[in-house]
Amino acid sequence: MHDREKLENLNKMLTTLISTCESEILITTRMLIDARSNNQINRLVLEKAFWEGKLEVAKYAKLFSE
């Protein structure tokens, strides 16, 4: 596989990852609105932070793949 093909594949993968992260953040935010207990809220806040961190890294990496 040539470097250009590898870069295109990486770009597609990062686009998919970014879309997935954004979806997970949206879902987690909706779940936070309905959360009742502190345990649920704490778990969802951590989960949302996880996806936000992953999203930030994916967007940063995508800058180099373009």
PDB file of N, H, CA, C and O in Angstrom:
ATOM      1  N   MET A   1       0.846  -1.172   0.000  1.00  0.00           N
ATOM      2  CA  MET A   1       0.000   0.000   0.000  1.00  0.00           C
ATOM      3  C   MET A   1       0.898   1.244   0.000  1.00  0.00           C
ATOM      4  O   MET A   1       1.885   1.309   0.732  1.00  0.00           O
ATOM      5  N   HIS A   2       0.548   2.203  -0.811  1.00  0.00           N
ATOM      6  H   HIS A   2      -0.254   2.150  -1.406  1.00  0.00           H
ATOM      7  CA  HIS A   2       1.334   3.427  -0.904  1.00  0.00           C
ATOM      8  C   HIS A   2       0.971   4.388   0.223  1.00  0.00           C
ATOM      9  O   HIS A   2      -0.081   4.263   0.850  1.00  0.00           O
ATOM     10  N   ASP A   3       1.848   5.335   0.467  1.00  0.00           N
ATOM     11  H   ASP A   3       2.702   5.437  -0.042  1.00  0.00           H
ATOM     12  CA  ASP A   3       1.635   6.296   1.549  1.00  0.00           C
ATOM     13  C   ASP A   3       0.336   7.066   1.377  1.00  0.00           C
ATOM     14  O   ASP A   3      -0.369   7.325   2.353  1.00  0.00           O
ATOM     15  N   ARG A   4       0.017   7.430   0.146  1.00  0.00           N
ATOM     16  H   ARG A   4       0.590   7.219  -0.647  1.00  0.00           H
ATOM     17  CA  ARG A   4      -1.212   8.188  -0.110  1.00  0.00           C
ATOM     18  C   ARG A   4      -2.451   7.373   0.283  1.00  0.00           C
ATOM     19  O   ARG A   4      -3.388   7.905   0.878  1.00  0.00           O
ATOM     20  N   GLU A   5      -2.446   6.084  -0.055  1.00  0.00           N
ATOM     21  H   GLU A   5      -1.685   5.652  -0.539  1.00  0.00           H
ATOM     22  CA  GLU A   5      -3.556   5.204   0.303  1.00  0.00           C
ATOM     23  C   GLU A   5      -3.661   5.062   1.820  1.00  0.00           C
ATOM     24  O   GLU A   5      -4.757   5.082   2.379  1.00  0.00           O
ATOM     25  N   LYS A   6      -2.523   4.921   2.472  1.00  0.00           N
ATOM     26  H   LYS A   6      -1.632   4.906   2.018  1.00  0.00           H
ATOM     27  CA  LYS A   6      -2.517   4.814   3.934  1.00  0.00           C
ATOM     28  C   LYS A   6      -3.102   6.068   4.570  1.00  0.00           C
ATOM     29  O   LYS A   6      -3.873   5.987   5.527  1.00  0.00           O
ATOM     30  N   LEU A   7      -2.734   7.218   4.036  1.00  0.00           N
ATOM     31  H   LEU A   7      -2.108   7.283   3.259  1.00  0.00           H
ATOM     32  CA  LEU A   7      -3.235   8.487   4.552  1.00  0.00           C
ATOM     33  C   LEU A   7      -4.740   8.610   4.338  1.00  0.00           C
ATOM     34  O   LEU A   7      -5.456   9.088   5.218  1.00  0.00           O
ATOM     35  N   GLU A   8      -5.223   8.181   3.172  1.00  0.00           N
ATOM     36  H   GLU A   8      -4.642   7.793   2.457  1.00  0.00           H
ATOM     37  CA  GLU A   8      -6.658   8.217   2.885  1.00  0.00           C
ATOM     38  C   GLU A   8      -7.418   7.293   3.830  1.00  0.00           C
ATOM     39  O   GLU A   8      -8.479   7.658   4.337  1.00  0.00           O
ATOM     40  N   ASN A   9      -6.877   6.091   4.071  1.00  0.00           N
ATOM     41  H   ASN A   9      -6.015   5.795   3.659  1.00  0.00           H
ATOM     42  CA  ASN A   9      -7.510   5.155   5.003  1.00  0.00           C
ATOM     43  C   ASN A   9      -7.532   5.717   6.420  1.00  0.00           C
ATOM     44  O   ASN A   9      -8.532   5.594   7.128  1.00  0.00           O
ATOM     45  N   LEU A  10      -6.435   6.328   6.827  1.00  0.00           N
ATOM     46  H   LEU A  10      -5.623   6.428   6.252  1.00  0.00           H
ATOM     47  CA  LEU A  10      -6.367   6.948   8.149  1.00  0.00           C
ATOM     48  C   LEU A  10      -7.397   8.066   8.271  1.00  0.00           C
ATOM     49  O   LEU A  10      -8.069   8.190   9.296  1.00  0.00           O
ATOM     50  N   ASN A  11      -7.518   8.870   7.233  1.00  0.00           N
ATOM     51  H   ASN A  11      -6.972   8.769   6.400  1.00  0.00           H
ATOM     52  CA  ASN A  11      -8.473   9.974   7.241  1.00  0.00           C
ATOM     53  C   ASN A  11      -9.904   9.451   7.369  1.00  0.00           C
ATOM     54  O   ASN A  11     -10.705  10.016   8.114  1.00  0.00           O
ATOM     55  N   LYS A  12     -10.230   8.377   6.649  1.00  0.00           N
ATOM     56  H   LYS A  12      -9.579   7.918   6.044  1.00  0.00           H
ATOM     57  CA  LYS A  12     -11.571   7.773   6.733  1.00  0.00           C
ATOM     58  C   LYS A  12     -11.830   7.230   8.136  1.00  0.00           C
ATOM     59  O   LYS A  12     -12.909   7.414   8.698  1.00  0.00           O
ATOM     60  N   MET A  13     -10.817   6.555   8.693  1.00  0.00           N
ATOM     61  H   MET A  13      -9.940   6.405   8.236  1.00  0.00           H
ATOM     62  CA  MET A  13     -10.953   5.995  10.032  1.00  0.00           C
ATOM     63  C   MET A  13     -11.171   7.097  11.068  1.00  0.00           C
ATOM     64  O   MET A  13     -12.012   6.964  11.957  1.00  0.00           O
ATOM     65  N   LEU A  14     -10.412   8.179  10.948  1.00  0.00           N
ATOM     66  H   LEU A  14      -9.729   8.287  10.226  1.00  0.00           H
ATOM     67  CA  LEU A  14     -10.551   9.289  11.893  1.00  0.00           C
ATOM     68  C   LEU A  14     -11.907   9.970  11.748  1.00  0.00           C
ATOM     69  O   LEU A  14     -12.495  10.388  12.746  1.00  0.00           O
ATOM     70  N   THR A  15     -12.410  10.087  10.529  1.00  0.00           N
ATOM     71  H   THR A  15     -11.933   9.748   9.718  1.00  0.00           H
ATOM     72  CA  THR A  15     -13.735  10.664  10.304  1.00  0.00           C
ATOM     73  C   THR A  15     -14.802   9.819  10.997  1.00  0.00           C
ATOM     74  O   THR A  15     -15.712  10.351  11.633  1.00  0.00           O
ATOM     75  N   THR A  16     -14.683   8.503  10.868  1.00  0.00           N
ATOM     76  H   THR A  16     -13.945   8.070  10.352  1.00  0.00           H
ATOM     77  CA  THR A  16     -15.622   7.593  11.529  1.00  0.00           C
ATOM     78  C   THR A  16     -15.511   7.704  13.044  1.00  0.00           C
ATOM     79  O   THR A  16     -16.524   7.735  13.742  1.00  0.00           O
ATOM     80  N   LEU A  17     -14.291   7.764  13.551  1.00  0.00           N
ATOM     81  H   LEU A  17     -13.468   7.740  12.984  1.00  0.00           H
ATOM     82  CA  LEU A  17     -14.075   7.893  14.994  1.00  0.00           C
ATOM     83  C   LEU A  17     -14.662   9.200  15.520  1.00  0.00           C
ATOM     84  O   LEU A  17     -15.283   9.215  16.582  1.00  0.00           O
ATOM     85  N   ILE A  18     -14.474  10.286  14.795  1.00  0.00           N
ATOM     86  H   ILE A  18     -13.969  10.275  13.932  1.00  0.00           H
ATOM     87  CA  ILE A  18     -15.017  11.589  15.203  1.00  0.00           C
ATOM     88  C   ILE A  18     -16.533  11.531  15.253  1.00  0.00           C
ATOM     89  O   ILE A  18     -17.145  12.024  16.201  1.00  0.00           O
ATOM     90  N   SER A  19     -17.136  10.937  14.251  1.00  0.00           N
ATOM     91  H   SER A  19     -16.639  10.536  13.481  1.00  0.00           H
ATOM     92  CA  SER A  19     -18.593  10.801  14.213  1.00  0.00           C
ATOM     93  C   SER A  19     -19.097   9.958  15.382  1.00  0.00           C
ATOM     94  O   SER A  19     -20.099  10.297  16.013  1.00  0.00           O
ATOM     95  N   THR A  20     -18.404   8.863  15.665  1.00  0.00           N
ATOM     96  H   THR A  20     -17.591   8.587  15.153  1.00  0.00           H
ATOM     97  CA  THR A  20     -18.781   7.994  16.781  1.00  0.00           C
ATOM     98  C   THR A  20     -18.671   8.732  18.110  1.00  0.00           C
ATOM     99  O   THR A  20     -19.570   8.641  18.947  1.00  0.00           O
ATOM    100  N   CYS A  21     -17.587   9.454  18.306  1.00  0.00           N
ATOM    101  H   CYS A  21     -16.857   9.528  17.626  1.00  0.00           H
ATOM    102  CA  CYS A  21     -17.390  10.208  19.550  1.00  0.00           C
ATOM    103  C   CYS A  21     -18.487  11.249  19.734  1.00  0.00           C
ATOM    104  O   CYS A  21     -19.032  11.396  20.828  1.00  0.00           O
ATOM    105  N   GLU A  22     -18.810  11.967  18.669  1.00  0.00           N
ATOM    106  H   GLU A  22     -18.367  11.848  17.780  1.00  0.00           H
ATOM    107  CA  GLU A  22     -19.856  12.988  18.755  1.00  0.00           C
ATOM    108  C   GLU A  22     -21.202  12.358  19.104  1.00  0.00           C
ATOM    109  O   GLU A  22     -21.966  12.920  19.889  1.00  0.00           O
ATOM    110  N   SER A  23     -21.493  11.195  18.525  1.00  0.00           N
ATOM    111  H   SER A  23     -20.872  10.738  17.887  1.00  0.00           H
ATOM    112  CA  SER A  23     -22.735  10.487  18.842  1.00  0.00           C
ATOM    113  C   SER A  23     -22.763  10.045  20.298  1.00  0.00           C
ATOM    114  O   SER A  23     -23.773  10.208  20.982  1.00  0.00           O
ATOM    115  N   GLU A  24     -21.661   9.491  20.768  1.00  0.00           N
ATOM    116  H   GLU A  24     -20.840   9.359  20.212  1.00  0.00           H
ATOM    117  CA  GLU A  24     -21.592   9.027  22.154  1.00  0.00           C
ATOM    118  C   GLU A  24     -21.726  10.188  23.143  1.00  0.00           C
ATOM    119  O   GLU A  24     -22.353  10.041  24.192  1.00  0.00           O
ATOM    120  N   ILE A  25     -21.147  11.324  22.813  1.00  0.00           N
ATOM    121  H   ILE A  25     -20.639  11.444  21.960  1.00  0.00           H
ATOM    122  CA  ILE A  25     -21.269  12.507  23.675  1.00  0.00           C
ATOM    123  C   ILE A  25     -22.722  12.949  23.739  1.00  0.00           C
ATOM    124  O   ILE A  25     -23.223  13.286  24.813  1.00  0.00           O
ATOM    125  N   LEU A  26     -23.400  12.950  22.603  1.00  0.00           N
ATOM    126  H   LEU A  26     -22.993  12.677  21.731  1.00  0.00           H
ATOM    127  CA  LEU A  26     -24.808  13.338  22.556  1.00  0.00           C
ATOM    128  C   LEU A  26     -25.668  12.371  23.371  1.00  0.00           C
ATOM    129  O   LEU A  26     -26.529  12.798  24.140  1.00  0.00           O
ATOM    130  N   ILE A  27     -25.434  11.084  23.202  1.00  0.00           N
ATOM    131  H   ILE A  27     -24.734  10.738  22.577  1.00  0.00           H
ATOM    132  CA  ILE A  27     -26.193  10.072  23.950  1.00  0.00           C
ATOM    133  C   ILE A  27     -25.949  10.222  25.447  1.00  0.00           C
ATOM    134  O   ILE A  27     -26.894  10.186  26.236  1.00  0.00           O
ATOM    135  N   THR A  28     -24.701  10.387  25.840  1.00  0.00           N
ATOM    136  H   THR A  28     -23.933  10.416  25.199  1.00  0.00           H
ATOM    137  CA  THR A  28     -24.357  10.527  27.256  1.00  0.00           C
ATOM    138  C   THR A  28     -24.976  11.788  27.848  1.00  0.00           C
ATOM    139  O   THR A  28     -25.435  11.777  28.990  1.00  0.00           O
ATOM    140  N   THR A  29     -24.990  12.868  27.083  1.00  0.00           N
ATOM    141  H   THR A  29     -24.617  12.877  26.155  1.00  0.00           H
ATOM    142  CA  THR A  29     -25.602  14.116  27.550  1.00  0.00           C
ATOM    143  C   THR A  29     -27.089  13.915  27.795  1.00  0.00           C
ATOM    144  O   THR A  29     -27.627  14.385  28.797  1.00  0.00           O
ATOM    145  N   ARG A  30     -27.750  13.219  26.884  1.00  0.00           N
ATOM    146  H   ARG A  30     -27.313  12.837  26.070  1.00  0.00           H
ATOM    147  CA  ARG A  30     -29.186  12.936  27.057  1.00  0.00           C
ATOM    148  C   ARG A  30     -29.431  12.069  28.285  1.00  0.00           C
ATOM    149  O   ARG A  30     -30.394  12.280  29.023  1.00  0.00           O
ATOM    150  N   MET A  31     -28.553  11.094  28.498  1.00  0.00           N
ATOM    151  H   MET A  31     -27.771  10.924  27.899  1.00  0.00           H
ATOM    152  CA  MET A  31     -28.693  10.228  29.667  1.00  0.00           C
ATOM    153  C   MET A  31     -28.456  11.008  30.957  1.00  0.00           C
ATOM    154  O   MET A  31     -29.094  10.736  31.974  1.00  0.00           O
ATOM    155  N   LEU A  32     -27.546  11.969  30.919  1.00  0.00           N
ATOM    156  H   LEU A  32     -27.027  12.189  30.093  1.00  0.00           H
ATOM    157  CA  LEU A  32     -27.271  12.799  32.100  1.00  0.00           C
ATOM    158  C   LEU A  32     -28.507  13.586  32.518  1.00  0.00           C
ATOM    159  O   LEU A  32     -28.768  13.760  33.709  1.00  0.00           O
ATOM    160  N   ILE A  33     -29.259  14.054  31.542  1.00  0.00           N
ATOM    161  H   ILE A  33     -29.047  13.913  30.575  1.00  0.00           H
ATOM    162  CA  ILE A  33     -30.470  14.826  31.828  1.00  0.00           C
ATOM    163  C   ILE A  33     -31.466  13.982  32.616  1.00  0.00           C
ATOM    164  O   ILE A  33     -32.159  14.493  33.496  1.00  0.00           O
ATOM    165  N   ASP A  34     -31.536  12.681  32.298  1.00  0.00           N
ATOM    166  H   ASP A  34     -30.973  12.267  31.584  1.00  0.00           H
ATOM    167  CA  ASP A  34     -32.494  11.790  32.953  1.00  0.00           C
ATOM    168  C   ASP A  34     -31.935  11.081  34.184  1.00  0.00           C
ATOM    169  O   ASP A  34     -32.670  10.367  34.867  1.00  0.00           O
ATOM    170  N   ALA A  35     -30.661  11.262  34.474  1.00  0.00           N
ATOM    171  H   ALA A  35     -30.064  11.842  33.919  1.00  0.00           H
ATOM    172  CA  ALA A  35     -30.027  10.560  35.597  1.00  0.00           C
ATOM    173  C   ALA A  35     -30.636  11.009  36.923  1.00  0.00           C
ATOM    174  O   ALA A  35     -30.938  12.185  37.126  1.00  0.00           O
ATOM    175  N   ARG A  36     -30.804  10.049  37.803  1.00  0.00           N
ATOM    176  H   ARG A  36     -30.558   9.094  37.638  1.00  0.00           H
ATOM    177  CA  ARG A  36     -31.433  10.330  39.097  1.00  0.00           C
ATOM    178  C   ARG A  36     -30.446  10.284  40.264  1.00  0.00           C
ATOM    179  O   ARG A  36     -30.461  11.157  41.131  1.00  0.00           O
ATOM    180  N   SER A  37     -29.609   9.283  40.278  1.00  0.00           N
ATOM    181  H   SER A  37     -29.597   8.574  39.573  1.00  0.00           H
ATOM    182  CA  SER A  37     -28.723   9.109  41.439  1.00  0.00           C
ATOM    183  C   SER A  37     -27.353   9.725  41.176  1.00  0.00           C
ATOM    184  O   SER A  37     -26.945   9.930  40.033  1.00  0.00           O
ATOM    185  N   ASN A  38     -26.664  10.009  42.266  1.00  0.00           N
ATOM    186  H   ASN A  38     -26.996   9.842  43.195  1.00  0.00           H
ATOM    187  CA  ASN A  38     -25.308  10.557  42.160  1.00  0.00           C
ATOM    188  C   ASN A  38     -24.357   9.582  41.471  1.00  0.00           C
ATOM    189  O   ASN A  38     -23.467   9.992  40.726  1.00  0.00           O
ATOM    190  N   ASN A  39     -24.555   8.277  41.727  1.00  0.00           N
ATOM    191  H   ASN A  39     -25.278   7.944  42.332  1.00  0.00           H
ATOM    192  CA  ASN A  39     -23.707   7.271  41.077  1.00  0.00           C
ATOM    193  C   ASN A  39     -23.863   7.323  39.564  1.00  0.00           C
ATOM    194  O   ASN A  39     -22.877   7.284  38.828  1.00  0.00           O
ATOM    195  N   GLN A  40     -25.099   7.411  39.107  1.00  0.00           N
ATOM    196  H   GLN A  40     -25.901   7.443  39.705  1.00  0.00           H
ATOM    197  CA  GLN A  40     -25.359   7.511  37.666  1.00  0.00           C
ATOM    198  C   GLN A  40     -24.726   8.764  37.089  1.00  0.00           C
ATOM    199  O   GLN A  40     -24.073   8.720  36.046  1.00  0.00           O
ATOM    200  N   ILE A  41     -24.920   9.862  37.766  1.00  0.00           N
ATOM    201  H   ILE A  41     -25.449   9.897  38.613  1.00  0.00           H
ATOM    202  CA  ILE A  41     -24.394  11.148  37.292  1.00  0.00           C
ATOM    203  C   ILE A  41     -22.872  11.102  37.214  1.00  0.00           C
ATOM    204  O   ILE A  41     -22.288  11.515  36.213  1.00  0.00           O
ATOM    205  N   ASN A  42     -22.227  10.601  38.266  1.00  0.00           N
ATOM    206  H   ASN A  42     -22.701  10.265  39.080  1.00  0.00           H
ATOM    207  CA  ASN A  42     -20.759  10.514  38.283  1.00  0.00           C
ATOM    208  C   ASN A  42     -20.236   9.640  37.149  1.00  0.00           C
ATOM    209  O   ASN A  42     -19.281  10.004  36.463  1.00  0.00           O
ATOM    210  N   ARG A  43     -20.867   8.486  36.958  1.00  0.00           N
ATOM    211  H   ARG A  43     -21.642   8.189  37.515  1.00  0.00           H
ATOM    212  CA  ARG A  43     -20.443   7.565  35.900  1.00  0.00           C
ATOM    213  C   ARG A  43     -20.606   8.208  34.526  1.00  0.00           C
ATOM    214  O   ARG A  43     -19.726   8.090  33.673  1.00  0.00           O
ATOM    215  N   LEU A  44     -21.729   8.885  34.312  1.00  0.00           N
ATOM    216  H   LEU A  44     -22.445   8.980  35.004  1.00  0.00           H
ATOM    217  CA  LEU A  44     -21.989   9.507  33.014  1.00  0.00           C
ATOM    218  C   LEU A  44     -21.070  10.700  32.746  1.00  0.00           C
ATOM    219  O   LEU A  44     -20.664  10.931  31.607  1.00  0.00           O
ATOM    220  N   VAL A  45     -20.747  11.447  33.786  1.00  0.00           N
ATOM    221  H   VAL A  45     -21.076  11.259  34.711  1.00  0.00           H
ATOM    222  CA  VAL A  45     -19.820  12.574  33.620  1.00  0.00           C
ATOM    223  C   VAL A  45     -18.436  12.054  33.210  1.00  0.00           C
ATOM    224  O   VAL A  45     -17.785  12.627  32.336  1.00  0.00           O
ATOM    225  N   LEU A  46     -17.995  10.966  33.849  1.00  0.00           N
ATOM    226  H   LEU A  46     -18.524  10.500  34.559  1.00  0.00           H
ATOM    227  CA  LEU A  46     -16.707  10.361  33.480  1.00  0.00           C
ATOM    228  C   LEU A  46     -16.739   9.816  32.054  1.00  0.00           C
ATOM    229  O   LEU A  46     -15.781   9.971  31.297  1.00  0.00           O
ATOM    230  N   GLU A  47     -17.842   9.182  31.704  1.00  0.00           N
ATOM    231  H   GLU A  47     -18.620   9.056  32.319  1.00  0.00           H
ATOM    232  CA  GLU A  47     -17.978   8.634  30.349  1.00  0.00           C
ATOM    233  C   GLU A  47     -17.964   9.748  29.299  1.00  0.00           C
ATOM    234  O   GLU A  47     -17.334   9.619  28.250  1.00  0.00           O
ATOM    235  N   LYS A  48     -18.660  10.828  29.595  1.00  0.00           N
ATOM    236  H   LYS A  48     -19.171  10.933  30.448  1.00  0.00           H
ATOM    237  CA  LYS A  48     -18.687  11.962  28.663  1.00  0.00           C
ATOM    238  C   LYS A  48     -17.289  12.565  28.509  1.00  0.00           C
ATOM    239  O   LYS A  48     -16.878  12.902  27.399  1.00  0.00           O
ATOM    240  N   ALA A  49     -16.568  12.701  29.606  1.00  0.00           N
ATOM    241  H   ALA A  49     -16.902  12.427  30.508  1.00  0.00           H
ATOM    242  CA  ALA A  49     -15.201  13.236  29.554  1.00  0.00           C
ATOM    243  C   ALA A  49     -14.292  12.315  28.739  1.00  0.00           C
ATOM    244  O   ALA A  49     -13.428  12.787  28.000  1.00  0.00           O
ATOM    245  N   PHE A  50     -14.487  11.012  28.874  1.00  0.00           N
ATOM    246  H   PHE A  50     -15.188  10.629  29.474  1.00  0.00           H
ATOM    247  CA  PHE A  50     -13.714  10.045  28.092  1.00  0.00           C
ATOM    248  C   PHE A  50     -13.920  10.273  26.599  1.00  0.00           C
ATOM    249  O   PHE A  50     -12.955  10.351  25.838  1.00  0.00           O
ATOM    250  N   TRP A  51     -15.188  10.381  26.179  1.00  0.00           N
ATOM    251  H   TRP A  51     -15.971  10.317  26.797  1.00  0.00           H
ATOM    252  CA  TRP A  51     -15.488  10.574  24.755  1.00  0.00           C
ATOM    253  C   TRP A  51     -15.020  11.937  24.262  1.00  0.00           C
ATOM    254  O   TRP A  51     -14.567  12.062  23.124  1.00  0.00           O
ATOM    255  N   GLU A  52     -15.122  12.953  25.102  1.00  0.00           N
ATOM    256  H   GLU A  52     -15.489  12.852  26.027  1.00  0.00           H
ATOM    257  CA  GLU A  52     -14.650  14.285  24.703  1.00  0.00           C
ATOM    258  C   GLU A  52     -13.132  14.290  24.503  1.00  0.00           C
ATOM    259  O   GLU A  52     -12.625  14.927  23.579  1.00  0.00           O
ATOM    260  N   GLY A  53     -12.420  13.585  25.361  1.00  0.00           N
ATOM    261  H   GLY A  53     -12.831  13.068  26.111  1.00  0.00           H
ATOM    262  CA  GLY A  53     -10.969  13.477  25.212  1.00  0.00           C
ATOM    263  C   GLY A  53     -10.582  12.741  23.943  1.00  0.00           C
ATOM    264  O   GLY A  53      -9.670  13.145  23.222  1.00  0.00           O
ATOM    265  N   LYS A  54     -11.287  11.666  23.688  1.00  0.00           N
ATOM    266  H   LYS A  54     -12.028  11.338  24.273  1.00  0.00           H
ATOM    267  CA  LYS A  54     -11.032  10.894  22.474  1.00  0.00           C
ATOM    268  C   LYS A  54     -11.333  11.728  21.227  1.00  0.00           C
ATOM    269  O   LYS A  54     -10.606  11.659  20.237  1.00  0.00           O
ATOM    270  N   LEU A  55     -12.407  12.513  21.285  1.00  0.00           N
ATOM    271  H   LEU A  55     -12.998  12.569  22.089  1.00  0.00           H
ATOM    272  CA  LEU A  55     -12.783  13.380  20.165  1.00  0.00           C
ATOM    273  C   LEU A  55     -11.706  14.423  19.903  1.00  0.00           C
ATOM    274  O   LEU A  55     -11.347  14.679  18.754  1.00  0.00           O
ATOM    275  N   GLU A  56     -11.200  15.015  20.958  1.00  0.00           N
ATOM    276  H   GLU A  56     -11.492  14.807  21.891  1.00  0.00           H
ATOM    277  CA  GLU A  56     -10.161  16.041  20.815  1.00  0.00           C
ATOM    278  C   GLU A  56      -8.902  15.468  20.156  1.00  0.00           C
ATOM    279  O   GLU A  56      -8.315  16.098  19.276  1.00  0.00           O
ATOM    280  N   VAL A  57      -8.499  14.284  20.582  1.00  0.00           N
ATOM    281  H   VAL A  57      -8.976  13.773  21.296  1.00  0.00           H
ATOM    282  CA  VAL A  57      -7.311  13.648  20.006  1.00  0.00           C
ATOM    283  C   VAL A  57      -7.550  13.286  18.537  1.00  0.00           C
ATOM    284  O   VAL A  57      -6.668  13.470  17.698  1.00  0.00           O
ATOM    285  N   ALA A  58      -8.739  12.775  18.231  1.00  0.00           N
ATOM    286  H   ALA A  58      -9.456  12.626  18.912  1.00  0.00           H
ATOM    287  CA  ALA A  58      -9.049  12.393  16.847  1.00  0.00           C
ATOM    288  C   ALA A  58      -9.053  13.605  15.925  1.00  0.00           C
ATOM    289  O   ALA A  58      -8.551  13.538  14.803  1.00  0.00           O
ATOM    290  N   LYS A  59      -9.620  14.714  16.397  1.00  0.00           N
ATOM    291  H   LYS A  59     -10.028  14.768  17.309  1.00  0.00           H
ATOM    292  CA  LYS A  59      -9.635  15.932  15.577  1.00  0.00           C
ATOM    293  C   LYS A  59      -8.218  16.455  15.364  1.00  0.00           C
ATOM    294  O   LYS A  59      -7.882  16.922  14.276  1.00  0.00           O
ATOM    295  N   TYR A  60      -7.402  16.377  16.388  1.00  0.00           N
ATOM    296  H   TYR A  60      -7.676  15.998  17.272  1.00  0.00           H
ATOM    297  CA  TYR A  60      -6.014  16.828  16.284  1.00  0.00           C
ATOM    298  C   TYR A  60      -5.248  15.950  15.291  1.00  0.00           C
ATOM    299  O   TYR A  60      -4.503  16.456  14.451  1.00  0.00           O
ATOM    300  N   ALA A  61      -5.435  14.645  15.393  1.00  0.00           N
ATOM    301  H   ALA A  61      -6.040  14.234  16.075  1.00  0.00           H
ATOM    302  CA  ALA A  61      -4.749  13.718  14.489  1.00  0.00           C
ATOM    303  C   ALA A  61      -5.210  13.907  13.052  1.00  0.00           C
ATOM    304  O   ALA A  61      -4.427  13.753  12.115  1.00  0.00           O
ATOM    305  N   LYS A  62      -6.477  14.239  12.885  1.00  0.00           N
ATOM    306  H   LYS A  62      -7.113  14.364  13.647  1.00  0.00           H
ATOM    307  CA  LYS A  62      -7.011  14.419  11.529  1.00  0.00           C
ATOM    308  C   LYS A  62      -6.350  15.608  10.829  1.00  0.00           C
ATOM    309  O   LYS A  62      -6.211  15.607   9.606  1.00  0.00           O
ATOM    310  N   LEU A  63      -5.949  16.604  11.586  1.00  0.00           N
ATOM    311  H   LEU A  63      -6.062  16.605  12.580  1.00  0.00           H
ATOM    312  CA  LEU A  63      -5.256  17.749  10.992  1.00  0.00           C
ATOM    313  C   LEU A  63      -4.000  17.304  10.244  1.00  0.00           C
ATOM    314  O   LEU A  63      -3.653  17.877   9.211  1.00  0.00           O
ATOM    315  N   PHE A  64      -3.324  16.289  10.763  1.00  0.00           N
ATOM    316  H   PHE A  64      -3.606  15.824  11.602  1.00  0.00           H
ATOM    317  CA  PHE A  64      -2.090  15.812  10.152  1.00  0.00           C
ATOM    318  C   PHE A  64      -2.335  14.829   9.010  1.00  0.00           C
ATOM    319  O   PHE A  64      -1.434  14.558   8.217  1.00  0.00           O
ATOM    320  N   SER A  65      -3.557  14.296   8.927  1.00  0.00           N
ATOM    321  H   SER A  65      -4.289  14.516   9.572  1.00  0.00           H
ATOM    322  CA  SER A  65      -3.835  13.318   7.873  1.00  0.00           C
ATOM    323  C   SER A  65      -4.385  13.973   6.611  1.00  0.00           C
ATOM    324  O   SER A  65      -4.583  13.305   5.596  1.00  0.00           O
ATOM    325  N   GLU A  66      -4.627  15.265   6.675  1.00  0.00           N
ATOM    326  H   GLU A  66      -4.465  15.807   7.500  1.00  0.00           H
ATOM    327  CA  GLU A  66      -5.182  15.951   5.502  1.00  0.00           C
ATOM    328  C   GLU A  66      -4.092  16.556   4.656  1.00  0.00           C
ATOM    329  O   GLU A  66      -4.377  17.171   3.629  1.00  0.00           O
TER     330      GLU A  66
END
